[in-house]
Amino acid sequence: MPAPKEEQMKRTINTWRLVALTSLGAQTTTATHNVTKLDGTTITVPNKIDRIVTIFGPAYEKVFMLGAESKIVADGDFHISGWPWSNVIYQRLNQVPGVPNAHVQLNIEELLKYKPDVVFHFTKPAEIAAMGQVGICGVSSVFTNKLTGVRDDVNLYAQVLGGDSLKIAADYASYFDSKLAWVKSRTDKLSSADRPRAYFANQNIDWTAGKDSDIPELIQLAGGTCVSADVPGGSKTPINFEQLASWDPQFVFVDHAGSSGNATAEDVIKASLADPKYQKISAVKNNQVLIVPTGVFFWDSGVQKILLLQWMAQKLHPQLFADLDMVKELKSFYARFFYYQLTDDQARRILAHLNPL
């Protein structure tokens, strides 16, 4: 006999299916196409996509950039006020409803209310499977330890969305590749001795980016030596102070703080560095604990990561990149990919990790 938990799961799925039939209605369009994700797996998505739900953190940013924001019918509740610049720059974010607790535990019945054609979701196999059980196409995120994974993920979204999104993705890839090549043309010539030791803190000072993330590669490309390059783990790998002190980084970069109830990067730094023991670290002594800009989303997680590469390269090597005007670069990027004309003051505020006025 099936176990009680299995019976309960079956009843729950059957309930979802009944809700789905009522909520989604009779779908006459069954044409689909296959898309290969970055991990090599293939998913089947509908050819006609009119209703999109963006649960995954960087999903709204990508769908907006790809020209399909008008099709977003719901997002994660944390999108609504997590990144103040997005409320200024996105066109519909302030009107799009948020799915409650979407980043903690997705409620499938709540999701069905929005009748989505596709849902861009976190890497949560059980929730993706539950979507499939009720006829929802769920596209889960895939993480790689290569910087180019950002570019390739944009192309994946475009393959799902189709239409003009493919041209926009190609334009983004062209920009991404040209800027990557430009930075590399300078930093590739640096010797090991000329590469400052850099530490990347994710949300908390004692969470760092391990070798399973792309941050070690990004730091290397920017002309630094990533002190956590050999640490097993992804983007939120815990370490202790003793480990950080033994690395003695010359630069500390802090990102991914300040949304979904997390402490701001400024508060993270203030709280951590209030402890006198941190004063022994070179980056602290030399005032090189730097907050990564954010704008519409975290620079370490979305399409702005190519901006992070340029910004970090200039911080590590100001003379080598003295000709890089980040205000001008940021304004150009936002005009080209976010369809918004930043003023000089707005660009400077983003770079200084300040909220809109």
N, C-alpha and C positions, 0 to 999 in steps of 0.2 A: 504494500500500500504506500502511496506517496506520503512523505513526511508532512506534518502540519504546516511548516514554513513554505514548502513547495505548493501546497494547496492554496495557501494564502496568496502567494505570488501569482498563481494562475488566476485566482478570482480577481486580483487587482488588475492584471493585464486585460482580462476579459471586460472588466468595467471600463478601462481606458479605451478599449476597442469600441464599445458601445457609445461612449462619449465622442469618440473620434468620428463615428459614422454620422452622429447628429451634428457635431460641430463643423466638420469639414465638408459635409454634404457629398453629393455624388460628383466625383471628379471624372470628367469626360476626357481630359487630356492625359494620356498615358505615355506620350513620347518622352524618352529619356536618353541620356548619353553617359558614358563612363569617364571618370576623371581619376588620374593616378596621383595619389598624395605623395608627400616627400619621403615617406617611409616605404614606398613601393606598393602599398595596398591600393586597391581600386574600389571606388564607390560609384554608385549609380545615382544620378541627380536628374531632376526634371528639366526638359528643354525650356519650358516656359516658367519663369520665376517672377511672380508679381508681389509676393509677400515674404519678407525676410525678417527673421529674429536674430539679433546679434547678442549672444550671451557672453562669449569669450571676450576678455578684456580688449585686445587690439582689433576685434572684429568690426566695431563701428567705424573706427578710423579707416580701415581698409575699404569697407563697403562705401563709405563717404568718398574716399579718394577715387574709387572706381566708378563714380557717377551714379550710384544706385541708392543714395540715401532716401529718395522719395518712396522706395519700396520697403523701407524698414517700418514694421508695424509694432515692434516691441524690442526692448533691449534689457540688459541686466539692470536691476534697480541701482546698482553702484555707479552706472554711467551718468545718472541724472545730475549729480553734483560732485562727482569725484575729481573732475579736472575742469576748473573754472574757465579756462581758455576755450574748452570745447563748447561751452554754452554760448560763447561769443561767436565762434567761427563756424561751427556746424549750423546748418540751416533749420533743422527740424528737431534737434535733440530736446528742446524745451517742451515739445508737444508729444513726443513719443513716450508711451507708458513703459514703466519698468517692471519686469517680472520679479516678484518678491523673493529675496534670499537666493537669487539665481546662482551666485558663485559659491554658495554653501551646499545647498541640496535643491536641485531643480524639481519643481512640482509639475509633472507631466500634464495633469488635468488643467492647471493654470495655463500652461503653454498652449494647449489645444484651443483655448478661447481665441487665440489670435490667428488661427487657421493658416499657419506658415507653410510655404512651399519648401523652404529650407531654413535650417537653424545652424548658425555658426557657433560651435560650442567648445568648451574646455575638453581636455583629454580625460574624459570620464566614460570608459567603455560601457558601464552598466546603464548610464543615462542615455547614451547613444543607442544602445540596444533597446531600451524602453521606448525611445522615439520610433524606432523601426517597427516595433510591435503595433503601434497605432497609426502607421502609415506616414510618419513625418521623416523627411530626409534630414539627418543630422550629419554635419561636417565637423569632425573634431580637429583640434589643433595638433600639429606635429612639430616637435622641437628638434633641432639639429645642433651640432657643435660647430657649425660653419656660419660665418657672417652672411654668406650668400643665401642662406636659408630664408632670410627676410625677403629678399628679391623673389625667390622661387615660390614663397608662400603667397605673395601678391599675385603671381601668375596663376596659382591654384585657385584663388578666389575668382579671378577673371575667367578661368575655364569653367567654373561653376555658373557664374552669372551670365557669361556670353555677351554678345553685342559689342557696344563701344568700350566695354570694360577691357577687352583684349588689347585695344589700341592704347588705352591709358596704362595698362600694365607694361606694355612694350616701351612706352615713353619713360616710365619709372625705371625699368631695367636699364635703359640707355643712360639715364642720369646716374643711377647707382654704380654701374660699371665704370663710367668715366671718372667719377669722384674717387672710387676705390683705386683705380689705376693711378690717378694723380697723387694721392697720398702715398701709395706704395712706391712711386717713382722717387720719392724723397726719403722715406724711412727705410727702404731696403738697403740703403747705403750706410746705415748706422752700424757701428760696431756694438758688441755686447756691452762694452764699458760705457757707451754713450746712451744706453737705454735705461732710463730711471725705473726703479722698482715701484710698481703701482699695485694698489689694492682696491678692489671694487666691492663696496658694501651694498647689499640689497636689502633695503628697508630698515635693517638693524645693523649696527656696527659689527656685530659678531655673526652676521650672515653674509656669506660671500659667494662668488661664482666659481664653481669647480670645473673640472675638465670636460664635463658633459654638457656645458653651456658654450656659447660662442664668445663669451666675454674674454677669456684668455687669448683667443685669436684676435679679437678686436684690439685689445691692448697692444699685442705684438705688432699688428698692422699700423697702429698709431705711433709706434716708435718706443714702446715701453717694454718692460719685463713684468709679466703678470706673476705675482708672488704665489698665487693659488693655482697655477697652471697644472700642477700635478695632483691636486686634491680631488679625490673621487667625489662625484656629486654634481648636481645641476646648479640652478641659479640661486637657490636658497640653502646653501650648505653651511651648517653651523661650525664655528671654530671657537677656540678660547683665546683669552688675551695673551697667554704665553706663546701661542702660535703666532699671533699677530706681532708681538714684540720681537720674536726671533726673526721674522721676515724684515722688520724695520722698514716699512715702505716709505719712499720719499714723496709719494702722492697717494692720497686716499680720495676716491670718488664715491659719493653717496647718491643712490638713485632708488626709485621704486618705493618712495615713502610719501605718505600724505593722502591716501584715498582709502575708502572702505573702512574708515575708523582707525586706520593706522596713524601713528605719530608722523608729523611732518619731518622732512629731512633736517630742517633747522633744529627741531626739538631733539631729534635723534643725536645730532652732533653735540648739542649743548649738554644733554644728559650724560652722554658717554665721556666727553672730554672734561666734564667737571671732576672726574676722578683723576687725581694727580699722577697716577701711574702712566696715563696716556701721554703725559708731557715728555716722556722719554723717547717717543716715536718721532722719527725725523720729519714726517709729514706734518705733525702737530707743531713741533718746534719751529718749523719754517713756514707755517701758515699755508700749507698746501693740502688742507682738507676741503675739498671742493664739492659743491652740490651740482649734480647734473641738471640741466634745464628740463622742463617738462612740456609746456605748451598744451596741445590737445590730448597728449597721452605720454606715458613714460618713454623716454628716449631709448631705454635699454630693451624695450619689448616690441615696439611697433615699427612703422615705416620710417620714422625719424632716426632710426639707428644709424643710417648713413650720415646724418648730421652729427650724431654722437661721435662717430669716427673722426670727422674733421675737427670738431670742437676739442676732443681729447688730444688729438695730434698737436694742436696749437698750444694747449695747456702744457703738454710734456716738452714741446720744442718751440717756444715762442719765436725764436730767431729764425728757425727753419721755415716756419709758416707765418712770417711777419706780413706777407702779402695777402693773407686770408682775412677777409672782412666778414665776420660771422653775422653781423647785422644785415649786411647786404645778402649773404647766402641764405639766411633764414627768411628774409622777405621774398626772395626769388622762389624758394622752395614752397612757401605757403601760397604764393600766387599761382604757381604751376600745378601743384597737387592738391591744395586745399581750397583753391578758388577764392582766396581772401587776400586783400591788399593790406598788409600790416603797415602801420606807420613806423617810423624809426623808433619812437618811444615805446610802442608795443613790442617791437622786436627786442629792444634792450631790456624790457621788463621780463620777457620770457627767458632771455639768456641769464638774467639775474635771479631766476626762480621766484618771480613776483607775480601775484595775481593781477587780473585786469583791474583798471580803475573803475 
